[in-house]
Amino acid sequence: MSFSTIRTEHTETVYRITLSRPEVRNAFNDTMIAELTEAFEQIRRLRDIRVVVLGGDGKVFCAGADIHWMKKMIAYNFEDNLRDAIKLANLLELMYDCTRPIIARVQGAAIGGGTGLVAVADIAITSSDTAFSFSEVKIGLVPACISPYVIKKVGEALSAEFFITGEHLSAQRMYEAGLVSRVVPPEKLDDEIEKIVRLILSSGPKAVQMCKELVRRVPGMPVPEMKSYTARAIADLRVSEEGQEGMLAFFEKRTPRWAIKRDESE
């Protein structure tokens, strides 16, 4: 599949998406939103994909919205702006609902909407020198479309502080807030990404997908529904082919057939 603002490549099990506009620090525009949407739609159709890695070319992960695209918005009416905003909101929802785990590889900077791409990832690994900012208020705007996912990750109090001040935030601050999972030296970033990929590929694919579903659904359930849902989830997996193979392999002290060594997935 050929794109102009992103690159995609995949093995049988690992799908990699790279924001590829390094000349503008991987800032996104309407074309990139459309292409990311198409890439994640393709992932839904590829049954064997087990993990997605999202990164950015060059020194910066994503600097937010492209300024040339934003200039056009000045002349947009409300309906035009609403159409654009809905496209971004739809992309974020598509990524958030992706049944495969998404790992964000974050370096250099994640600004504005770029932080939203980090927030919808299941696991975000960042280099220690990365700068973050919810900078929309500095130009009289708000981080509206990304806010549901940021608030889920860091909570209301910190989201309010970050959104209202628009201050620059360090990688360590984002780790403490919960937006990113791990902070590593820049030279260790790719090694850490590959470590997480290996861990996911050695786990049951349906179990991994169910873990994502548990995290998404359980917090909003009333207790009676939660009890029934979680009991059924574990019962279904215990009698499934994957669960049976996993338990047998454990007791027979062997590797389950569905576990993939990293070199097998290249």
C-alpha positions in Angstrom: 0.0 0.0 0.0 1.5 3.3 -1.1 1.2 6.4 1.1 2.6 10.0 0.9 2.8 10.9 4.6 3.4 7.6 6.3 5.3 4.4 5.7 3.9 1.0 6.5 5.6 -2.4 6.6 4.6 -5.7 8.1 5.8 -9.2 8.7 3.2 -11.9 9.3 2.7 -10.7 12.9 4.1 -7.2 13.3 2.7 -4.1 11.6 4.9 -1.0 11.7 3.6 2.5 10.9 6.0 5.4 10.6 4.9 9.0 10.4 7.1 10.2 7.4 7.1 14.0 7.2 10.4 14.7 8.9 10.8 18.0 7.1 7.9 19.3 9.2 8.7 17.2 12.3 6.0 14.7 11.3 3.2 17.3 11.8 -0.1 15.8 10.7 -2.6 17.2 8.2 -5.7 16.0 6.6 -3.8 13.7 4.3 -1.9 12.0 7.2 -5.2 11.6 9.1 -6.7 9.9 6.1 -3.7 7.6 5.5 -3.4 6.6 9.2 -7.1 5.8 9.1 -6.6 3.6 6.0 -3.6 1.8 7.6 -5.6 1.0 10.8 -8.5 -0.2 8.6 -6.0 -2.5 6.9 -4.8 -3.9 10.2 -8.4 -4.9 11.1 -8.4 -7.0 7.9 -5.1 -8.8 8.6 -5.9 -11.6 10.9 -2.4 -12.7 11.8 -1.1 -9.3 12.9 -0.4 -9.4 16.7 1.2 -6.1 17.5 1.4 -2.6 15.9 4.4 -0.3 16.4 3.8 3.4 15.7 6.8 5.7 15.3 8.1 8.8 13.5 10.9 9.5 11.0 13.8 11.8 12.0 14.4 13.5 15.3 10.7 14.1 16.3 7.8 11.8 16.9 5.1 14.3 16.0 4.9 18.1 16.4 1.1 18.2 16.2 -0.9 19.9 13.5 0.8 21.2 10.4 0.9 25.0 10.4 0.1 25.2 6.6 -3.0 23.0 7.2 -3.9 25.2 10.2 -3.7 28.4 8.0 -6.4 27.0 5.8 -8.6 26.5 8.8 -8.7 30.3 9.4 -11.0 30.5 6.3 -13.1 27.5 7.2 -16.6 27.9 8.5 -18.0 25.9 11.4 -19.2 23.0 9.2 -15.8 22.7 7.5 -14.0 22.7 10.8 -16.5 20.2 12.2 -15.8 17.8 9.3 -12.0 18.0 9.9 -12.4 17.5 13.6 -14.6 14.5 13.2 -12.0 12.8 10.9 -9.4 13.2 13.6 -11.8 12.0 16.3 -12.7 9.0 14.1 -9.0 8.1 13.7 -8.3 8.3 17.4 -11.3 6.1 18.1 -10.2 3.6 15.5 -6.7 3.4 17.1 -8.1 3.2 20.6 -10.4 0.3 19.5 -7.7 -1.6 17.6 -7.8 -5.1 18.9 -4.1 -5.5 18.6 -1.8 -3.8 21.1 -0.2 -0.5 19.8 3.3 0.4 21.0 4.2 4.1 20.5 7.9 4.7 19.8 8.3 8.4 20.9 11.4 10.5 20.4 12.3 14.2 20.3 8.9 15.8 20.9 5.2 15.0 21.0 3.2 18.2 20.8 -0.5 18.9 20.7 -2.2 16.2 18.7 1.0 14.2 18.7 0.4 13.6 22.4 -3.0 12.2 21.4 -1.3 9.5 19.3 0.7 8.6 22.4 -2.4 8.5 24.5 -4.3 6.0 22.3 -1.3 3.6 22.3 -1.5 0.8 24.8 2.2 1.1 25.6 4.3 4.2 25.0 8.1 4.0 25.2 9.9 7.4 25.1 13.5 8.5 25.0 14.6 10.5 28.0 15.1 13.7 26.0 11.6 13.9 24.6 9.6 17.1 25.2 5.8 17.0 25.5 3.2 19.8 25.5 -0.5 20.2 25.2 0.1 23.6 23.6 -3.3 24.3 22.0 -4.2 27.1 24.5 -1.2 29.1 23.4 -3.1 29.8 20.1 -6.5 30.0 21.6 -7.6 26.4 21.0 -8.1 23.3 23.1 -7.0 19.6 22.9 -10.6 18.6 22.4 -10.4 15.4 20.2 -7.4 13.9 22.1 -8.8 14.8 25.6 -10.9 11.6 26.2 -7.8 9.5 25.8 -5.4 11.7 27.8 -7.9 12.0 30.6 -8.2 8.2 30.7 -4.4 7.9 31.0 -3.5 10.7 33.4 -6.8 11.6 35.2 -8.8 14.8 35.5 -6.5 16.8 37.8 -3.3 16.4 35.8 -5.2 16.8 32.5 -6.6 20.1 33.7 -3.1 21.3 34.7 -1.5 20.2 31.4 -4.3 21.5 29.2 -4.7 24.9 30.9 -1.0 25.8 31.2 0.2 24.4 27.9 3.6 24.1 29.6 6.5 22.0 28.3 6.7 18.7 30.1 9.6 16.3 30.3 9.6 12.6 29.5 10.0 11.8 33.2 7.0 14.0 34.1 4.9 12.1 31.5 6.1 8.8 33.0 5.1 9.9 36.5 1.7 11.1 35.1 1.1 7.8 33.3 1.0 9.0 29.7 4.1 6.9 28.8 5.0 3.5 30.1 8.8 3.6 30.1 11.6 6.2 29.7 14.9 5.0 28.3 18.1 6.6 27.0 17.8 7.5 23.3 20.3 4.9 22.3 18.2 2.2 24.0 14.8 3.1 22.5 14.7 0.6 19.7 16.0 -2.2 22.0 13.2 -1.5 24.5 10.6 -1.5 21.7 11.8 -4.9 20.5 11.8 -6.2 24.0 8.1 -5.4 24.3 7.4 -6.8 20.9 9.0 -10.1 21.9 7.0 -10.2 25.1 3.7 -9.8 23.2 4.6 -12.4 20.5 5.3 -14.9 23.3 1.8 -14.5 24.7 -1.5 -15.9 23.5 -2.9 -13.6 20.8 -6.5 -14.0 21.9 -5.5 -13.5 25.5 -3.7 -10.3 24.6 -6.8 -9.0 22.8 -9.0 -9.9 25.8 -6.6 -8.0 28.1 -7.2 -4.9 25.9 -11.0 -5.5 26.1 -10.9 -5.9 29.9 -9.0 -2.6 30.3 -11.5 -0.8 28.0 -14.7 -2.2 29.4 -14.4 -3.2 33.1 -13.9 0.3 34.6 -17.3 1.5 33.3 -19.3 -1.6 34.4 -21.6 -1.9 37.4 -20.4 -4.6 39.8 -23.0 -7.3 38.9 -22.2 -6.9 35.1 -18.5 -6.8 35.8 -18.7 -10.1 37.8 -20.5 -11.9 35.0 -18.4 -10.4 32.2 -15.1 -11.2 33.8 -16.1 -14.8 34.8 -17.3 -15.5 31.3 -14.0 -14.0 29.8 -11.8 -16.4 31.7 -14.1 -19.4 31.2 -14.2 -18.8 27.4 -10.4 -18.7 27.3 -10.0 -21.8 29.4 -12.0 -23.9 27.0 -10.6 -22.2 23.9 -8.0 -23.9 21.7 -5.4 -21.2 22.7 -6.1 -21.6 26.4 -6.0 -25.4 26.3 -2.7 -25.3 24.4 -1.2 -22.8 26.8 -2.2 -24.7 29.9 -1.0 -28.0 28.5 2.3 -26.5 27.4 2.8 -25.1 31.0 2.3 -28.5 32.6 4.4 -30.2 29.9 7.2 -27.7 30.4 7.3 -26.7 26.7 6.6 -23.6 24.6 3.0 -23.2 23.4 2.6 -23.6 19.6 1.3 -20.1 19.3 4.3 -18.5 21.0 6.6 -16.8 18.4 10.3 -16.3 18.9 11.3 -12.8 17.6 13.5 -14.2 14.7 10.5 -16.2 13.5 8.4 -13.1 13.0 11.0 -11.2 10.8 
